């Protein structure tokens, strides 16, 4: 049901960065109840006029001009990564709400400045960490909360991504603009691991590989250690043709395993061993599919499905044990979560962007903390930056955040992620 308050007092949105992704964001949120797109900004006249014309909005020649408009309540930042932090801080200090494309910044120090501005601003900030708003991952989190899945022991992500549109001069390859692969793209998955594992990593080791001595780094691997003996491994390879792209996330829950396909997840399988009571609970999940896959702001397309098959007495009836945990689990469960597969990727992607912006609207209207807030953005950048330095040094490094006092020049040093 549409909230009448959202219709009565819309949030007036201005967007900076009129490239392809800027248009993608506006297409995703333009008809969201409570949003009115009023202006776009870009130094390139052709780009800003094209997007302004497509959405019937005013066109501004600079971010400053956009920010000065009294009819802009919220700013969407879809510019290259190195510009995100300064723009987000300026918008927050001007009292605006901010929807910031990831990464929040290209360094933890800059991301901390955004977090501090968000803490003192009347505006709400949401980082476009779309995996936080993905129905498949949201369902896995709910199954863990309900006790059908244990706490994960391992998170492993493998990304064979395309470089087909990334020519040698593209800003993606320049760390001064992108932060490097682990920052520009890896933040999605450092943040997803933090959410799914339920903890923040304490240390990271990493490796980086260049395609040739004069070429860019296009393969990176990072292993992050989480509290309680959990480990997350992240592999990114920007070396493939579009048609050869593939991504897989594997979650090891001990007595269960989930395999999630696509960097925008649309399909997952879960295999679990359980007892009589657990088997009954798993068999109830298909009837609860709408509830388990629900993400506020994301409209299901009607073809989502959850199916469960229980193979009873597939194992011996006696107790079994792993990593010191013993239980009776004779029944094997096979569950499938299907949002329509690869054909529905763009639908789910746009819906997740829409859901992230709906989260901003909800918090702006009712208060509360967004799912992907400034602290989530800061933590992901801090882990990514640490992994980048670990790859350069060959050392295992602790994950740390710059403290406010250190940024002020007091020399008080740095603090661990978990202490902030």
Buried (B, 14 or more C-beta within 10 A) or exposed (E): EEEEEBEEEBBBBBBBBBBEBBBBBBBBBBEBBBBBBBBBBBEEEEBBBBBBEBBEBBBBEEBEBBBEBEEBBBBBBBBBBBBBBBBBBBBBEBEBBBBBBBBBBBBBBBBBBBBBBBEEBEBBBBBBBBBBBBBBBBBBBBBBEEEBBBBBBBBBBBBBBBBEEBEEEEBBBBBEBBBBBBBBBBBBBBBBBBBBBBBBBBBBBBBBEEEEEEEBBBBBBBBBBBEEEBBBBBBBBBBBEEEEBEBBBBBBBBBBBBBBBBBBBBBBBBBBBBEEEBBEBBBEBBEEBEEBBBBEBBEBEEEBEBEBEBEEEEBEEEEBEEEEEEBBBBBBBBBBBBBBEEEBBEBBBBBBBBBBBBBBBBBBBEEEEBBBBBBBBBBBBBBBBBBBBBBEEEEEBBBBBBBBEBBEEEEEEBBBBEEB
